[in-house]
Every structure is written in structure tokens, then in C-alpha cells.
Amino acid sequence: MNAHRLKSISFILAAASLALLPMGCKKQPPITLTCHATPPAVFAGDPVTVAASAGSVSTDKKNNVLYSWSGTGATGNASTSTFATASLDPGSYTATSNVKEGRKGKEGLKPGESAECSTSFTIKEFEPPTISCTAVPSTIKPGDTAKVTATGISPQNRPLTYSYAAASGAMNGSGTSATFNSTGAPTGTAEITCRVSDDKNHTATATTSISIVAPPPPPVPHVQALCSLSFSEDRSRPTRVSNEGKACLDQVALGLQQQSDAKAVLVGASDDKEKAKTARQAKFAATHKHAKVEDVAAQRAANARDYLVTEKGIDANRIAIATEAAAGQKVEDYLIPSGANFNNDVQGTTPANESTIRHEPRKPLAGRLHKQHTAK
């Protein structure tokens, strides 16, 4: 066979070989993979989704594509995975994805049939809670109580626990309110500390204060001047309590009944003529053993007391009688509240000399004289 014929045969074989190749056939590029995390930063317990996107994947229907994930908390074998973050500490974490393609059971065995990518996300530190603290009322007396209220806020709504402490006194209660008891605390400012903590051991404190103020001392009680009994109308019985005098003494009795711890002082007085007579009797009695001295002022006070005791049922121990130097046919009545000092409030009186006093029961007047005094 000559050379020209061999050349023709080679050309024909080459053309036949080219005819067997598919039209437009190109070489398959290597598979690629990209990753990303959403969201890129979360608090522990919040989900993170990582996704892988493969490129240049073969369109051959016989090819199989497999995904896998690695990294703390990563799960799943699909193109996306959800990270479990509840147990993760704050910090940065990396998720890695791998993709393989190829015939089933032979994925990734050939060059260009596998790819890998990584993405990162951050677990953020939980923000600490905040707290405010108030006390109502803010001013109390020793031994009183006040309500303390705390308002705690967790930016991430973590569960909160409250506690309280006082520099003096005592705190009782928990939760968002407690009671401050000032018993034993000195007067002045008592500082209260309110504390809140979350389940991540983050804490915050706030303070409030309560003023403990001693009440002012009670006012000093004073003697109360009541009514006055006149003895100037009945000249024949100048020491007898008249009907008008009874009305006055009824007021005295009412005051003693309303104030069971009060007392009364009845201060009798006499005019100048009566005083002179008493002075003469006293002078005479100084030299005569059995002579009697009649102190009209003291007798008037004693008769007024006798009415309160016998007619109104007042304890005689609650009624003192006295005399005064000022001239007048009268008895001045005074109510002495508990704690009052008669001698400080009323000057110029002298305790009556009981030895000059005789018992004179109050009897109605007879005859014409009685008719003159029925309105008295």
C-alpha cells in the first residue's frame, strides 16, 4: 500500500473518532462550597442557623450530593444546620461544612468532587440586671414599719431573685417587696440595700433610706380652772353649798368621771370679816385648850368635797381642799389632769387645816328661809 493510500485511511479514522465525541462536551469544574451563620451573634439558648451553598454541582442525575457539619453543637447532614447554644459559654465558635458528590457510595473519591467551608458566630455575655428601690413611708417613728419595694429588670428576661439588708433594724420578706421593722434601730437614717441576681450569677444593688424620727414629747398637761361656787347669798349658812353650787360641782364630777386618772382641788376663800374672826379664834385657842377655831374658807371647800363624795360618788382621795389668802366668799374648782402640777400652775394656796373642819351634811332649809332659797 502506497503512502498516499495510508494517509487517506488515517484521515478517515480520525474523522470517525471525532464523530463519536458528544457535541459541545466540556470538562466538569470542581465543586465549591460557601457557608454563613444567621444571626452572627446570639445569647446562649438562642438558635443559630448555619447554611452551606454548593456551586458547580454536576447535573448528572446519577451523581449523589452529601453534606456534613462539624463543630461544637453542630448537628444535621443537610445543607443547613441548627446549632444548640444553650450549653455554650460566651465566646466565638466555628462551624465547618463538607460537601461531596459522585456516584452513590463513591462520593468525593475523585478530584474536584469535594469541598469545605467554615463560618463563625458569637455567643454574647448576658447583660446584668438593673434594680431600683423605694420605701413607703420614708419617715417613721421608732418601732414602726415601712414597705420596701424593689424593681429588677433583666435585659434578656432571665429569672431574678431578690434579697434585702438593713444597716439597723430588721428586714422580713423576699420577692419584689419586704418589710422594714425599725424596732431596736436608733433614730436617724436607716439605709436599706436591695439586691437582685439572675440565674447567671449577675447581680445589681440599689439603696434607699428611711428616716426614723422620735415623736415630739407630749405637751405638758396643765391645771384646768373650772367653775366657781359663791357663798355670799346665804348669810345664815355661809358655808352651805347652794343649788347653784351643786350645778357647778356636777361639772367637776363630770370632769373627774371622764378622766379617771385626774384629780380635783377645791380652794376655799373667806372675806375680810370672816378672816378676822378666824384670827381672833386662833389667838384665843392659843391660850385655851378647848377653844375651837372655825376656818370658814376651809369649811366651804370641805362641804363642796362632801357633796362630790356623797352625792356624786367620787373617791375622796381624788379631791384635795385648800384655802387662799385672797378675800371672797367662794370656792374655786380646779381639775388636775394626770401629770399636771397644781402648785406650779396655781399660786397662793395653802392646804386646808382639816382640824378646823366639821362635817356639815347638806340639808334643805326650813320655813320662810327655805322659800327664799328654793331657786338657789
Secondary structure, 3 states (H helix, E strand, C coil): CCHHHHHHHHHHHHHHHHHHCCCCCCCCCCCEEEEEEECCEEECCCCEEEEEEEECCCCCCCEEEEEEEECCCCCCCCCEEEECCCCCCCEEEEEEEEEEEEECCCCCCCCCCEEEEEEEEEEECCCCCEEEEEEECCEECCCCEEEEEEEEECCCCCCEEEEEEECCCEEECCCCEEEEECCCCCCEEEEEEEEEEECCCCEEEEEEEEEECCCCCCCCCCCEEEEEEECCCCCCCCCCCCHHHHHHHHHHHHHHHHCCCCEEEEEEECCHHHHHHHHHHHHHHCCCCCCCCCCHHHHHHHHHHHHHHHCCCCCHHHEEEEEECCCCCEEEEEEECCCCCHHHHCCCEEECCHHHCCCCCCCCCCHHHHHHCCCC
